[in-house]
Amino acid sequence: MIRVYIAIVLLFLLSGCSTKKPTVIEYKLSLRELNHSSASKGCKDKSLKVSQAFSSSSLMSLQMNYILDSHKIYAYSQAQWNNSPNQEISSQVVKALRESKLFKNTQNSKSRSKGDLILEINIEDFMQYYSEDQKKSYVNVDISFTLIYSKTSEVIATKSFSAKKETASLDASGGVKGLDNALADVLVQGLEFLNEVCK
């Protein structure tokens, strides 16, 4: 009788181990080449250090969230970021600035070098939104730039940029593609702003 009992317990435990978890798909932002003007020469002799972006704690995790009916926040169960949006946006800003050649050189927050100027980034919104009936979806990106003199900590200029895009599909994949496009628009706005400030 004890053997039968042990056999039943083992069978139950082994069957529990065979349960499959749903696959979690990881997504990353993929920034294409930006179309912008970099005619300004006013900052060509200055180095820039880009600080790590300020954001809510939800944008510092790999969890991929969305908002339903403007108020309710949910997380995708089968999708997540491969890098936190906070870190990824900071990296994309550095990449865009390096490619723009607005400054003598551009360093990220981990660099030991001290730039002549500091760029602070504040991510106010980076989210996918659904209508209450879940038949429509859009993304919203809202980011501000603040340019600061490194020696004096004096603010040179600050401005917010935003972009809203309808998603091509009502899922995480559609949201990521929409966020990619909206972020590209915001970065172009940010580069144009810095280009004007440097004149």
HUSUL-V911414 format. One line per field, one symbol per residue. phi: phi as a letter, one per 30 degrees, with the letter a starting at -180 (. if undefined). A space follows every 10 residues. Layout:
BEGIN
phi: ???
END
This chain:
BEGIN
phi: .ddddddddd dddddddddc dddcccbbdb dddccacbdd cdcdcccbcc ddddaddddc cddccbcchi bccbcddbba ddbdeeddde dddddddddd hdceabcddd dddcddbbcc cbccaabccc dedhcbbbcb bbbccbcbdd dcidddabac bbabbdcdbc adddddddde dddedddddd ddddddddd
END
